[in-house]
């Protein structure tokens, strides 16, 4: 992407103070000398900036779309050369829901921080697209916040409206009265500006400034009395966001916050305690199905359904539901009156068993619209969608809370349940405003959970994937999506079960199973990646496993739920089971979705029996080996560490042979450095003089093997690095016989001439130098195996197998064919693999449409069909 220095004219909103002012002055001093237009509300500050040589424009963002459009049009008329906008303006207020909030002020915050951004973008885009047609680059830069990833519970509105940077020195904190407290550890404004400007000049897609924990250690933030440090990282693709500090302002007692945070780890009561449940948006889709399922609970709660369509309400009334007509898209005054009417009908004091007090509110109502910003946008529809999906949640929560808090003071539990979306975690560009609105509700929910902890008001969140729903009717996408979505009945059954259990986040789940393969210490998920998934709204179950390199407590500490060893067969059928190596042989049907290396797609031994288990159980297999990106490259692989460990094992086997011994038990190393040191010691201090040949040297696996050979001291000329060019002539290759170690890193899906054969080895006789063959690919039963000199996989307890039948005078030749070599470096290999897999795991809730998963399922169905035919099923 081009950098900001290509810009000729830059508009910066919110430029009269703080970040905006500092950035405007810095941009004006770039070597390219762009024209900088500082926009803001305060005329005195604008006058100062004008005196400093900047262009200025008075711009009020907290206004209606028509007025804002008129202001933007005026700027474009005056500055037709405008080719960049930095949307920096923002406000930040404190709100405490348990103390009551000003709903109008709360909504003004979302209007300035979010709605104005979409409006300005929509107004400027036609102009920028014309520049693009003329071959000129243009720039739209949003300024968000790290609190959009991990919210600060004392500013829930700000957190909900922001995402991606971090806390910096700014006048933004003045209105909240937190400036004095925050000056002790915020990032200096000039440092922030320097780092941001660097990113803008490079054209970075995402600019996340700061040195993570280093800054806070430097400014001793952790020593502040009224701070509580929460550390978290979230990764999406190549964009990394770092959020390091959740700050408690002085006006909130620290013990109160700590109590709230600890509450999140406690078991929350379930919705089966509810006496009367109100569900918004209940005349169709998820709302209606959920209402029917809750009504069937053994506790037989009263269920009040609300919605706009009177005919649907009448139908539900005939089924025995209480009904109330309500449009959540109405203004605040109307919503407040609706709540007062409902509470009058379902009061907070029960004089008899027959009179039920309202104690549960499920905020389900929502709409979804498609918007294409490259075309004309209906800003009123943008505003309405945000109003229905987010502002109404804020308003209704505020208006119901005094009643629910009163129940809590009487010792009675109550519930607020928000309904967000998997798209709040991984957005879909077709529905950008919907995704943003649901992300805001997700953030708000986290803040509410902490703020209301200990009050008796329990806050839960439902995070649906793509589900059968009328939501898509308005855009005409129902027919296409019906082939992909989760059946509605399956979804509401799962959700109701979790509501009864009191699960705080009812959303995507992964169940990490234990590994049953001997010596396998790696893990598909690590505490690091599990924490990132949890932060993104996932629920992670982890089976206890003494063999795994990570202690169970490491997973528990980051919020995973520990399960007993090998209990995944009894896990709920809808829970995806993730592991690494293939499952133990069995005839038991597999009803779950499994994510693992199955080693059955290339017709290895027993392949059809493995796949037939999925056919009989109705489960699905996503083979990790075949999760590929748009170029066909695997999204995650252990290749590098497999090659690295394989070459190390080969060198150790060579050292043992020089002492007329076979290589004994191989045990994992704590890290690469320890492995290198161990191999060098076995070779007498260095690998100098050893000669090796690596086939597939340009791939991940081959690069790992070459790296190890270099680090143990082989001369560069003694490392033969072969790839396609060297092997295109076709084997067998006599050159392999003239090295000490041959490492095969080639993955084959079709037959080619063998690299080496028994015949060529025998013909070389006693003059053969080759002592060790390391077949890292080790597809022993693969009919395309290019090293047909052995037929068994070796193990860590017996790492080598001798090639027999070579003659009495021929020197011995050992083969290493361990199929999980990376477990020799289990911690490093797991972190690398799981980190690479994480972006795809974040997309798993949308697996029916996410390309990586959709392609993998298509391949599974093809292979399953072949297996069914082979097994005669």
C-alpha positions in Angstrom: 0.0 0.0 0.0 1.3 3.5 -0.8 2.3 5.7 2.1 0.7 9.0 3.3 3.6 11.0 1.8 1.9 10.5 -1.6 -1.0 12.6 -0.3 -1.3 16.3 -1.4 -4.1 17.4 0.9 -5.0 15.8 4.2 -8.1 16.5 6.4 -7.9 15.6 10.1 -11.0 15.6 12.2 -10.8 16.3 15.9 -7.6 18.2 15.3 -7.9 21.0 17.8 -6.4 19.0 20.7 -4.6 15.9 21.7 -3.8 13.2 19.1 -5.4 15.1 16.2 -3.5 18.4 16.8 -0.2 16.7 17.3 -0.6 14.5 14.2 -1.7 17.5 12.1 1.4 19.4 13.0 3.6 16.4 12.4 2.1 15.7 9.0 2.5 19.4 8.0 6.2 19.0 8.5 6.7 15.9 6.3 9.3 16.3 3.6 6.5 16.1 1.0 4.8 19.2 2.6 1.2 18.2 2.1 -1.6 20.7 2.7 -3.1 19.9 6.1 -6.7 20.9 7.0 -7.3 20.8 10.8 -11.0 20.3 11.5 -12.7 20.7 14.9 -15.3 22.5 17.0 -13.2 25.0 19.0 -12.7 28.2 17.1 -9.9 29.5 19.4 -7.9 26.4 18.8 -8.5 26.5 15.0 -7.2 30.1 15.0 -4.0 28.9 16.7 -3.5 26.2 14.1 -4.1 28.7 11.3 -1.4 30.9 12.8 0.9 27.8 12.7 0.3 27.6 8.9 -2.4 25.0 8.7 -5.7 25.2 6.8 -8.7 25.0 9.2 -12.4 24.0 9.0 -15.0 24.2 11.7 -16.7 20.8 11.8 -19.4 19.5 14.2 -19.7 15.7 14.1 -22.5 15.3 16.7 -25.2 16.3 14.2 -27.6 14.7 11.8 -26.4 13.1 8.5 -27.7 15.9 6.3 -25.9 18.6 8.2 -22.7 16.6 8.3 -22.9 16.0 4.5 -23.4 19.7 3.9 -20.2 20.4 5.9 -18.2 17.8 4.0 -19.4 19.1 0.7 -18.3 22.6 1.7 -14.8 21.3 2.5 -14.6 19.5 -0.9 -15.7 22.6 -2.7 -12.9 24.6 -1.1 -10.3 21.9 -1.3 -11.0 19.8 -4.5 -7.4 18.4 -4.2 -8.3 16.6 -0.9 -7.0 13.0 -1.1 -6.7 11.9 2.5 -8.9 12.0 5.6 -7.9 11.0 9.1 -11.0 10.3 11.2 -9.6 11.1 14.6 -12.4 12.9 16.4 -13.8 11.1 19.5 -15.1 11.6 23.0 -14.8 9.4 26.0 -17.2 9.3 29.0 -17.6 7.2 32.1 -20.8 5.3 32.6 -21.8 3.0 35.5 -25.0 1.1 34.7 -25.6 0.1 38.3 -25.8 3.8 39.2 -28.0 4.8 36.2 -26.8 6.4 33.0 -27.7 9.3 30.7 -28.9 7.4 27.6 -28.8 10.5 25.4 -25.2 11.2 26.4 -24.3 7.5 25.8 -25.8 7.6 22.3 -24.0 10.9 21.6 -20.8 9.0 22.2 -21.6 6.3 19.7 -22.7 9.0 17.3 -19.4 10.9 17.4 -17.1 7.9 17.6 -18.8 5.6 15.1 -21.8 7.0 13.2 -20.0 10.2 12.1 -17.2 8.1 10.7 -19.5 6.1 8.4 -21.2 9.3 7.4 -17.9 11.1 6.5 -16.6 8.1 4.7 -19.8 7.8 2.7 -19.7 11.5 1.8 -16.0 11.5 0.7 -15.9 8.2 -1.1 -17.4 9.3 -4.5 -14.7 12.0 -4.6 -11.9 9.5 -3.7 -13.2 7.0 -6.2 -12.9 9.6 -9.0 -9.3 10.2 -7.9 -8.7 6.4 -8.2 -10.2 6.4 -11.7 -7.7 9.1 -12.6 -4.8 6.9 -11.2 -4.3 8.9 -8.0 -4.1 7.2 -4.6 -6.3 8.4 -1.7 -6.4 7.5 2.0 -9.0 6.9 4.6 -7.5 6.5 8.1 -9.6 5.6 11.1 -8.4 6.2 14.7 -9.7 3.6 17.0 -8.4 2.1 20.3 -7.1 -1.0 22.0 -10.1 -0.8 24.3 -12.1 -1.9 21.4 -10.5 -5.3 21.8 -10.5 -5.6 25.6 -12.9 -3.0 26.9 -12.4 -0.8 30.0 -15.5 -1.4 32.0 -15.7 2.2 33.3 -16.1 3.6 29.7 -18.3 1.0 28.1 -19.7 3.3 25.4 -16.2 4.4 24.3 -14.9 0.8 24.3 -17.9 -0.3 22.3 -17.3 2.4 19.7 -13.5 1.9 19.3 -11.1 -0.8 18.3 -7.3 -1.1 17.7 -4.9 1.4 19.1 -4.1 2.1 22.8 -4.2 4.6 25.6 -2.1 7.7 24.8 -1.5 11.1 26.3 -4.6 13.1 25.3 -7.1 15.7 26.4 -9.7 13.1 25.7 -9.6 12.1 29.4 -10.4 15.6 30.7 -14.2 15.2 30.5 -14.0 12.0 32.6 -11.8 13.6 35.2 -9.1 10.9 34.8 -6.3 13.0 33.4 -4.3 13.3 36.6 -4.5 9.6 37.3 -3.6 8.5 33.8 -0.6 10.8 33.4 1.5 8.5 35.5 1.6 5.8 32.8 0.2 6.9 29.5 2.3 6.8 26.4 3.8 10.3 25.7 2.0 12.1 22.9 5.1 12.9 20.9 6.2 9.2 21.0 2.7 8.1 19.9 2.7 10.6 17.1 6.2 9.5 16.0 5.1 5.8 15.8 1.8 6.6 14.1 3.5 8.8 11.5 6.0 6.1 10.8 3.1 3.6 10.1 1.3 6.2 7.9 4.4 6.8 5.8 4.9 3.1 5.3 1.3 2.6 4.3 0.6 0.0 7.1 -3.0 -1.3 7.0 -3.1 -1.3 10.8 -1.0 0.9 13.0 -0.9 -0.5 16.6 1.6 1.7 18.4 3.7 1.1 21.5 6.0 -1.5 22.9 3.5 -3.6 24.8 4.5 -4.3 28.3 7.7 -2.3 28.0 6.0 1.0 28.2 4.0 0.1 31.3 7.1 -1.3 33.0 8.9 1.9 32.1 6.2 4.1 33.6 5.5 1.7 36.5 1.8 1.4 35.8 1.5 -1.8 37.7 2.5 0.0 40.9 -0.5 2.3 40.8 -2.9 1.7 43.6 -6.0 2.0 41.5 -5.0 -0.1 38.5 -5.7 -3.7 37.6 -3.6 -5.2 34.8 -5.2 -7.5 32.3 -2.9 -8.7 29.5 -4.3 -10.0 26.3 -3.4 -10.3 22.6 -5.7 -10.8 19.6 -4.5 -11.8 16.2 -6.4 -11.7 12.9 -4.5 -12.6 9.8 -1.3 -10.4 9.7 -2.8 -7.7 11.9 -1.8 -7.9 15.5 -3.5 -5.9 18.2 -2.0 -5.5 21.6 -4.0 -4.4 24.7 -2.2 -4.3 27.9 -3.9 -2.3 30.6 -7.4 -1.9 32.0 -7.4 1.2 34.2 -9.7 1.9 37.1 -10.3 5.6 37.7 -9.8 6.8 41.3 -13.6 7.2 41.8 -14.1 3.4 41.7 -12.9 1.4 44.6 -10.2 -1.1 43.6 -11.6 -3.9 45.7 -14.9 -3.5 44.0 -13.3 -4.0 40.6 -11.3 -7.0 41.8 -14.5 -8.5 43.2 -16.2 -8.0 39.9 -13.4 -9.6 37.9 -13.3 -12.6 40.2 -17.0 -12.9 39.8 -16.5 -13.8 36.1 -14.7 -16.9 37.1 -17.5 -18.1 39.4 -20.3 -20.4 38.3 -23.2 -18.2 37.1 -26.8 -19.2 37.9 -28.8 -20.5 35.0 -31.9 -19.2 33.3 -34.0 -22.1 34.7 -34.3 -19.9 37.8 -36.3 -17.4 35.8 -40.0 -16.9 36.5 -40.8 -14.5 33.7 -38.7 -14.1 30.5 -39.1 -11.2 28.0 -37.7 -11.7 24.5 -37.5 -8.8 22.0 -37.7 -9.5 18.3 -39.6 -12.7 19.0 -42.0 -12.8 16.1 -39.7 -14.7 13.9 -36.3 -16.5 13.5 -34.1 -17.0 16.5 -36.3 -15.0 18.9 -39.5 -17.0 18.2 -37.7 -20.4 18.3 -35.9 -19.5 21.5 -39.2 -18.4 23.1 -40.8 -21.7 22.3 -37.8 -23.7 23.6 -37.6 -21.7 26.9 -41.4 -22.1 27.4 -40.8 -25.9 27.4 -38.2 -25.8 30.3 -39.1 -27.9 33.3 -39.3 -24.7 35.4 -42.2 -23.6 33.1 -41.3 -19.8 33.1 -43.8 -17.3 31.8 -42.5 -16.1 28.4 -43.4 -12.6 27.1 -42.7 -12.1 23.4 -42.4 -8.7 21.8 -42.2 -7.6 18.2 -43.6 -5.3 15.5 -45.9 -7.8 13.6 -49.3 -8.0 15.3 -50.3 -11.0 13.2 -47.3 -13.0 14.5 -48.0 -11.8 18.1 -51.6 -13.1 17.8 -50.4 -16.5 16.6 -48.0 -16.7 19.6 -50.8 -15.6 22.0 -52.8 -18.6 20.8 -49.8 -20.8 21.8 -50.0 -19.5 25.4 -47.4 -16.7 25.2 -47.8 -13.3 26.8 -47.4 -10.7 24.0 -46.6 -7.0 23.7 -46.2 -5.0 20.5 -42.9 -3.0 20.6 -40.6 -1.5 18.0 -37.0 -1.3 19.3 -36.2 1.1 16.5 -38.4 3.8 18.2 -37.0 6.8 20.0 -35.8 6.7 23.6 -39.0 8.2 25.1 -41.1 5.6 23.4 -38.9 2.8 24.6 -38.9 4.1 28.1 -42.7 4.2 28.1 -42.8 0.6 26.7 -40.6 -0.6 29.6 -42.7 1.2 32.2 -45.8 -0.4 30.7 -44.3 -3.9 30.8 -43.0 -3.4 34.4 -46.5 -2.3 35.5 -47.9 -5.5 34.1 -45.2 -7.7 35.5 -44.2 -6.0 38.7 -41.2 -6.5 41.0 -43.2 -7.7 44.0 -45.1 -10.9 43.9 -48.1 -11.2 46.2 -49.1 -14.7 45.1 -47.7 -17.6 43.1 -49.9 -16.5 40.1 -48.3 -13.1 39.8 -44.9 -13.4 38.2 -42.3 -10.7 38.3 -40.2 -10.0 35.2 -36.7 -11.2 35.9 -35.1 -11.9 32.5 -34.7 -9.8 29.4 -33.3 -11.3 26.2 -32.3 -8.5 23.8 -32.6 -10.4 20.5 -34.2 -7.9 18.1 -31.9 -7.0 15.2 -31.8 -6.3 11.5 -29.1 -6.9 8.8 -28.5 -4.8 5.7 -25.9 -4.9 3.0 -23.9 -1.8 2.2 -21.4 -1.2 -0.5 -19.4 1.9 0.2 -18.1 2.1 -3.4 -21.7 3.0 -4.3 -24.1 5.6 -2.9 -25.0 4.8 0.7 -28.4 5.5 2.4 -27.2 7.1 5.6 -30.6 6.9 7.2 -30.5 3.1 6.8 -27.0 3.0 8.4 -28.3 5.0 11.4 -31.4 2.9 11.7 -29.5 -0.4 11.7 -27.2 0.9 14.5 -30.2 2.2 16.4 -32.0 -1.1 16.3 -28.9 -3.3 16.9 -27.0 -1.3 19.5 -28.7 1.9 20.7 -31.9 0.0 21.7 -29.8 -2.5 23.7 -28.3 0.4 25.6 -31.7 2.1 26.2 -33.6 -1.1 27.2 -30.8 -2.2 29.5 -30.8 1.2 31.2 -34.6 1.3 31.6 -34.9 -2.3 32.9 -32.0 -2.2 35.2 -33.5 -0.3 38.2 -36.2 -3.0 38.4 -33.7 -5.9 38.1 -31.3 -4.3 40.6 -34.2 -4.1 43.0 -34.8 -7.8 42.6 -31.1 -8.4 43.3 -31.3 -6.3 46.5 -34.1 -8.7 47.6 -31.8 -11.7 47.0 -33.5 -12.7 43.7 -31.4 -13.5 40.6 -32.2 -11.8 37.3 -30.7 -12.0 33.8 -29.9 -9.7 30.9 -29.0 -11.7 27.7 -27.6 -10.0 24.6 -27.6 -11.6 21.2 -24.6 -10.7 19.1 -23.0 -12.6 16.2 -20.0 -14.5 15.1 -19.6 -11.5 12.7 -18.7 -9.4 15.7 -15.5 -11.3 15.8 -14.7 -11.9 12.2 -16.7 -9.4 10.1 -18.2 -9.9 6.7 -17.5 -7.0 4.3 -21.0 -7.4 2.7 -22.7 -6.3 6.0 -20.2 -3.9 7.5 -22.6 -1.9 9.7 -24.2 -5.0 11.1 -20.8 -6.4 12.0 -19.9 -3.1 13.7 -23.1 -2.9 15.6 -22.7 -6.4 16.9 -19.1 -5.8 17.9 -20.3 -2.8 19.9 -22.9 -5.0 21.7 -20.2 -7.7 22.4 -17.9 -5.0 24.0 -20.8 -3.6 26.0 -21.7 -7.0 27.3 -18.3 -7.6 28.7 -18.4 -4.2 30.5 -21.9 -5.0 31.8 -20.7 -8.3 33.2 -18.1 -6.7 35.3 -20.1 -3.6 36.3 -23.1 -5.7 37.4 -21.1 -8.5 39.1 -22.4 -9.1 42.6 -25.6 -7.3 42.1 -27.7 -10.4 41.3 -28.1 -9.2 37.7 -26.4 -11.9 35.6 -25.3 -10.8 32.1 -25.1 -13.5 29.4 -24.2 -13.2 25.7 -25.4 -15.4 22.8 -23.0 -15.4 19.8 -24.7 -17.1 16.9 -23.0 -18.4 13.8 -24.8 -18.3 10.5 -28.2 -19.6 11.6 -31.5 -20.3 9.8 -33.4 -17.0 10.1 -35.7 -14.5 8.5 -32.9 -11.9 9.1 -31.7 -12.4 5.6 -35.0 -11.9 3.8 -34.6 -8.1 3.4 -31.5 -8.6 1.2 -32.9 -11.6 -0.7 -30.0 -13.9 0.5 -32.2 -16.5 2.2 -32.1 -19.0 -0.6 -28.3 -18.9 -1.0 -27.6 -19.0 2.7 -30.1 -21.8 3.4 -27.5 -24.2 2.0 -25.0 -23.1 4.5 -26.6 -22.1 7.8 -27.0 -24.0 11.0 -30.5 -25.4 11.4 -32.6 -23.2 13.8 -33.8 -26.0 16.0 -30.2 -27.3 16.5 -29.1 -23.7 17.4 -31.9 -23.0 19.9 -31.5 -26.4 21.6 -27.8 -25.6 22.2 -28.5 -22.1 23.4 -31.2 -23.1 25.8 -29.0 -25.7 27.3 -26.2 -23.1 27.9 -28.7 -20.6 29.2 -29.8 -23.2 31.8 -26.2 -23.8 32.7 -25.6 -20.1 33.1 -22.8 -19.9 30.5 -21.6 -16.2 30.3 -20.8 -16.4 26.6 -23.0 -18.7 24.5 -21.0 -18.8 21.3 -18.4 -20.9 19.4 -16.7 -23.7 21.2 -13.6 -25.8 20.8 -12.9 -29.0 22.7 -9.1 -29.8 22.8 -8.8 -33.5 23.2 -5.8 -35.3 24.7 -3.3 -37.1 22.4 -3.2 -40.9 22.6 -0.1 -41.4 20.4 2.9 -42.4 22.6 5.4 -39.6 23.3 3.2 -37.0 21.5 3.6 -33.9 23.6 2.5 -31.2 21.1 -0.9 -29.5 21.2 -3.1 -28.0 18.5 -4.0 -25.2 20.9 -1.7 -23.6 23.4 -2.5 -21.4 26.4 -1.6 -18.4 24.2 -3.9 -19.2 21.3 -6.6 -20.4 23.7 -6.6 -17.1 25.5 -6.9 -15.2 22.1 -9.9 -17.4 21.2 -11.5 -16.8 24.6 -11.0 -13.0 24.2 -12.8 -13.3 20.8 -15.8 -14.9 22.4 -15.0 -18.6 22.2 -15.5 -21.2 24.9 -12.5 -23.6 25.2 -12.7 -27.0 26.9 -9.3 -28.7 27.5 -8.9 -32.4 28.4 -6.4 -33.1 31.1 -3.3 -34.6 29.6 -0.1 -35.4 31.6 1.7 -36.1 28.3 1.1 -32.6 26.8 4.0 -30.1 27.1 1.7 -27.5 28.6 0.5 -28.1 32.1 -3.3 -28.3 32.6 -3.0 -25.3 34.9 -1.6 -23.1 32.1 -4.9 -23.6 30.2 -7.0 -23.2 33.3 -5.3 -19.9 34.2 -6.3 -18.3 30.9 -9.9 -19.2 31.3 -10.2 -22.7 29.7 -12.6 -25.3 31.2 -10.7 -28.4 32.2 -12.3 -31.8 31.3 -11.2 -35.3 32.3 -8.8 -37.2 30.0 -10.3 -38.7 26.9 -13.9 -37.7 27.6 -14.5 -36.1 24.2 -16.8 -39.0 23.1 -19.3 -37.8 25.6 -19.0 -34.1 24.8 -22.1 -32.4 23.2 -22.4 -33.5 19.6 -22.2 -29.9 18.4 -18.8 -29.3 20.1 -16.0 -29.4 17.5 -13.2 -31.7 18.7 -9.6 -30.4 17.9 -6.5 -32.5 18.2 -3.3 -33.3 16.3 -2.6 -36.9 15.6 -5.1 -39.5 14.3 -7.5 -41.2 16.7 -6.8 -44.7 17.9 -8.1 -47.4 15.7 -11.7 -48.3 16.4 -15.0 -49.1 14.7 -17.0 -46.6 16.8 -19.0 -44.1 14.8 -17.9 -40.5 14.9 -20.8 -38.0 15.3 -18.6 -35.0 16.1 -16.8 -32.5 13.9 -13.1 -33.3 14.2 -10.1 -31.1 13.3 -6.9 -33.1 13.2 -4.3 -34.8 11.0 -6.2 -38.0 9.9 -3.7 -39.4 7.4 -6.4 -41.0 5.3 -6.9 -38.8 2.2 -3.9 -40.3 0.2 -5.3 -43.9 0.6 -2.9 -44.8 3.3 -3.5 -48.2 5.0 -6.9 -48.3 6.6 -8.0 -45.0 5.0 -11.5 -46.1 4.1 -12.2 -47.6 7.6 -11.2 -44.3 9.2 -13.6 -42.3 6.9 -16.4 -44.8 7.3 -16.6 -44.0 11.0 -17.6 -40.5 10.0 -20.2 -41.9 7.6 -21.7 -44.0 10.3 -21.7 -41.3 12.9 -22.7 -38.3 10.7 -19.6 -36.4 11.8 -17.3 -34.2 9.7 -13.5 -34.2 9.3 -11.5 -31.1 8.7 -8.0 -32.5 8.0 -5.3 -30.0 9.2 -3.1 -31.2 6.3 -5.6 -29.9 3.8 -6.5 -26.5 5.2 -5.0 -24.3 2.5 -5.0 -20.6 1.6 -6.0 -19.1 -1.8 -2.6 -20.1 -3.3 -2.9 -23.7 -2.1 -0.4 -23.3 0.7 -1.2 -24.9 4.0 -2.4 -22.3 6.5 -0.5 -24.1 9.3 2.2 -26.7 9.2 4.8 -28.2 11.5 7.1 -28.3 8.4 10.0 -26.2 9.7 10.3 -27.9 13.1 9.8 -31.4 11.4 12.7 -30.7 9.2 14.8 -29.2 12.0 14.1 -32.1 14.4 14.5 -34.7 11.6 17.9 -33.5 10.7 18.9 -33.5 14.4 17.7 -37.1 14.7 19.7 -38.0 11.6 22.9 -36.4 13.0 22.4 -38.2 16.4 21.9 -41.5 14.5 25.1 -40.9 12.6 27.0 -40.1 15.8 25.7 -43.4 17.3 26.8 -45.4 14.2 30.3 -44.0 14.5 30.4 -45.7 17.9 28.9 -48.9 16.4 25.7 -48.3 18.2 22.1 -47.9 17.3 20.4 -44.6 18.3 18.6 -45.0 21.6 15.6 -43.2 23.1 14.9 -39.8 21.8 13.5 -37.3 24.3 12.1 -33.8 23.7 14.3 -30.8 24.1 13.2 -27.6 26.0 14.1 -25.4 23.0 16.1 -25.2 19.7 19.3 -24.1 21.4 19.3 -27.1 23.7 18.8 -29.4 20.7 21.6 -27.9 18.8 23.9 -28.1 21.8 23.0 -31.8 22.3 23.6 -32.8 18.7 26.9 -30.9 18.6 28.1 -32.7 21.7 27.1 -36.1 20.3 29.2 -35.3 17.2 32.2 -34.4 19.3 31.6 -30.7 19.4 30.7 -30.0 15.8 29.2 -31.4 12.7 32.1 -30.2 10.6 33.1 -32.9 8.0 29.6 -34.4 7.9 27.9 -34.2 4.5 24.2 -34.1 4.0 21.7 -33.9 1.2 18.2 -32.4 1.6 15.5 -32.9 -1.0 12.8 -30.3 -0.8 15.2 -27.7 0.6 13.2 -24.7 -0.5 10.0 -25.7 1.4 9.3 -25.1 5.1 10.4 -28.6 6.1 13.6 -28.4 4.0 14.5 -25.0 5.3 14.2 -26.4 8.9 16.6 -29.2 8.0 19.1 -26.9 6.4 18.9 -24.6 9.4 19.8 -27.4 11.8 22.7 -28.6 9.7 24.1 -25.1 9.6 23.8 -24.6 13.3 25.6 -27.8 14.2 28.6 -26.8 12.1 28.4 -28.4 8.7 30.2 -26.4 6.0 27.9 -24.8 3.5 29.4 -26.8 0.6 28.6 -30.0 2.5 24.9 -29.2 2.6 23.4 -30.2 -0.7 20.2 -28.4 -1.1 18.0 -30.0 -3.8 14.5 -29.0 -5.0 12.6 -29.2 -8.2 15.4 -28.2 -10.5 17.8 -30.9 -9.1 15.2 -33.7 -9.2 13.4 -33.0 -12.5 15.7 -35.5 -14.3 14.2 -38.3 -12.3 15.7 -40.8 -9.8 17.2 -42.9 -8.5 20.0 -40.4 -7.6 23.5 -41.8 -7.1 24.4 -38.5 -5.4 22.4 -39.6 -2.3 24.8 -42.5 -1.8 27.8 -40.1 -1.5 26.6 -38.3 1.6 26.4 -39.3 5.3 22.8 -38.2 5.9 19.9 -38.0 3.4 16.9 -36.0 4.5 13.7 -36.3 2.5 11.3 -33.4 2.9 9.1 -34.0 -0.2 5.4 -34.3 0.0 4.0 -36.3 -2.9 0.5 -36.8 -4.2 1.4 -38.6 -7.4 3.9 -41.2 -8.4 7.4 -40.3 -9.5 10.6 -42.3 -9.9 12.1 -43.4 -6.5 14.9 -41.3 -5.1 16.7 -44.3 -3.9 16.1 -48.1 -4.1 17.5 -51.3 -2.6 19.0 -52.1 -6.0 21.0 -48.9 -6.1 22.1 -49.2 -2.5 23.2 -52.8 -3.1 25.1 -51.9 -6.2 27.2 -49.4 -4.4 28.4 -52.1 -2.0 31.1 -51.3 0.5 31.9 -48.0 -1.2 28.6 -46.4 -0.1 29.0 -43.4 2.2 25.3 -43.0 3.1 24.7 -44.1 6.7 21.3 -42.5 7.7 18.1 -41.8 5.8 15.6 -39.5 7.4 12.2 -39.7 5.8 10.5 -36.7 7.4 7.4 -37.2 5.2 7.3 -40.8 6.3 4.1 -41.8 4.5 5.1 -45.4 5.0 2.0 -46.8 3.4 1.6 -44.1 0.8 1.8 -45.9 -2.6 3.7 -42.9 -3.9 6.5 -43.1 -1.3 9.8 -42.2 -3.1 11.9 -44.1 -0.6 10.7 -47.8 -0.9 13.5 -49.2 1.3 11.5 -49.7 4.5 7.9 -50.4 5.5 7.4 -49.4 9.1 7.2 -46.2 11.1 9.9 -45.9 13.8 9.3 -44.4 17.2 11.0 -42.3 19.8 11.8 -45.3 21.9 13.3 -47.1 18.8 14.1 -44.3 16.3 15.8 -46.3 13.6 15.1 -49.4 11.5 17.9 -51.2 9.6 17.6 -51.7 5.8 18.1 -55.4 5.5 19.2 -57.5 2.5 22.1 -55.3 1.5 24.8 -57.9 1.6 27.4 -58.9 4.2 30.1 -56.5 3.2 27.8 -53.4 2.8 28.0 -50.9 5.7 24.8 -50.7 7.8 22.1 -48.2 6.7 19.5 -46.9 9.2 16.2 -45.2 8.4 14.4 -42.8 10.6 10.6 -42.6 9.9 9.0 -41.0 12.9 5.8 -39.4 11.9 5.7 -36.8 14.7 9.2 -35.5 14.7 8.3 -31.9 15.8 7.4 -33.3 19.2 11.1 -33.2 19.9 10.5 -29.5 20.2 7.0 -29.6 21.5 6.5 -26.1 23.0 8.1 -24.1 20.2 6.5 -26.3 17.5 3.0 -26.0 19.1 3.2 -22.2 19.5 4.3 -21.8 15.9 1.6 -24.1 14.5 -1.2 -22.9 16.7 -0.4 -19.3 16.0 -0.5 -19.9 12.3 -3.8 -21.8 12.6 -5.4 -19.1 14.8 -6.8 -16.8 12.0 -8.6 -19.7 10.5 -9.9 -20.9 13.9 -11.4 -17.4 14.4 -13.3 -17.9 11.1 -14.6 -21.4 12.2 -18.1 -20.1 13.3 -18.6 -19.1 9.6 -17.1 -22.3 8.3 -19.8 -22.8 5.7 -18.8 -19.6 3.9 -15.1 -19.1 5.0 -13.1 -20.4 2.1 -10.4 -22.4 4.1 -13.1 -24.4 5.9 -15.6 -24.6 3.0 -12.9 -26.1 0.7 -11.8 -28.5 3.4 -15.3 -29.8 3.9 -15.8 -30.2 0.2 -12.6 -32.3 0.0 -13.9 -34.3 3.0 -17.2 -35.1 1.2 -15.3 -36.2 -1.9 -13.0 -38.5 0.1 -16.0 -39.8 2.2 -17.8 -40.7 -1.0 -14.7 -42.7 -2.2 -14.5 -44.5 1.2 -18.2 -45.3 1.3 -17.8 -46.9 -2.1 -14.7 -48.8 -1.1 -16.4 -50.1 2.0 -19.6 -51.0 0.2 -21.7 -49.0 2.5 
